[in-house]
């Protein structure tokens, strides 16, 4: 029999209720990501979008600009 190590749990040790809870949590997270991506895409299609990122290694600033000229189809 396998030993439990820390927070890791094998699939055999999960009850159907625990699996359902984990799948529901994953579904909620994916929905949240979808909402954020959709909002960014809609904004990008309506007006210019500019993102500035600082490299953690060298400290250089990287700017990404996206310009869209059409509205999203629904």
C-alpha positions as CSV (number, residue, x, y, z in Angstrom):
1,X,0.0,0.0,0.0
2,X,1.3,3.5,-0.9
3,X,2.2,5.9,1.8
4,X,0.7,9.4,2.0
5,X,3.3,12.1,1.5
6,X,2.3,15.7,2.4
7,X,-0.8,17.0,0.6
8,X,-0.5,14.6,-2.3
9,X,-3.4,12.2,-2.6
10,X,-3.8,9.5,-5.2
11,X,-6.9,9.0,-7.3
12,X,-7.7,5.8,-5.4
13,X,-8.0,7.7,-2.1
14,X,-10.5,10.3,-3.3
15,X,-14.2,9.8,-2.8
16,X,-16.6,10.6,-5.5
17,X,-17.7,13.7,-3.5
18,X,-14.2,14.9,-3.3
19,X,-13.6,14.4,-7.0
20,X,-16.9,16.3,-7.8
21,X,-15.7,19.2,-5.5
22,X,-12.4,19.4,-7.2
23,X,-13.9,19.3,-10.7
24,X,-16.4,22.1,-9.7
25,X,-13.5,24.2,-8.4
26,X,-11.6,23.6,-11.6
27,X,-14.7,24.5,-13.6
28,X,-15.1,27.8,-11.7
29,X,-11.4,28.7,-12.3
30,X,-11.7,28.0,-16.0
31,X,-14.8,30.1,-16.2
32,X,-13.0,33.0,-14.5
33,X,-10.1,32.7,-16.9
34,X,-12.5,32.6,-19.8
35,X,-14.2,35.8,-18.5
36,X,-10.9,37.6,-18.3
37,X,-9.7,36.6,-21.7
38,X,-13.0,37.6,-23.2
39,X,-12.9,41.0,-21.6
40,X,-9.3,41.6,-22.9
41,X,-10.3,40.4,-26.4
42,X,-13.4,42.7,-26.4
43,X,-11.3,45.7,-25.3
44,X,-8.6,44.9,-27.9
45,X,-11.2,44.9,-30.6
46,X,-12.7,48.2,-29.5
47,X,-9.6,50.3,-28.9
48,X,-5.8,50.0,-28.6
49,X,-4.4,47.9,-25.8
50,X,-1.0,48.3,-24.4
51,X,0.7,46.0,-21.9
52,X,4.0,46.8,-20.2
53,X,6.0,44.0,-18.6
54,X,9.3,44.3,-16.7
55,X,11.7,41.4,-17.1
56,X,12.5,39.9,-13.6
57,X,16.0,38.9,-14.7
58,X,17.4,42.0,-16.5
59,X,14.8,44.7,-15.5
60,X,14.2,45.6,-19.2
61,X,10.7,47.0,-19.9
62,X,8.9,45.2,-22.7
63,X,5.8,47.0,-24.2
64,X,3.3,45.1,-26.2
65,X,0.7,47.2,-28.2
66,X,-2.2,45.6,-30.0
67,X,-4.6,47.6,-32.2
68,X,-7.9,46.2,-33.5
69,X,-10.2,47.8,-36.0
70,X,-13.2,45.4,-35.9
71,X,-15.8,44.6,-33.3
72,X,-16.2,41.0,-32.1
73,X,-19.0,39.0,-33.6
74,X,-21.5,37.5,-31.1
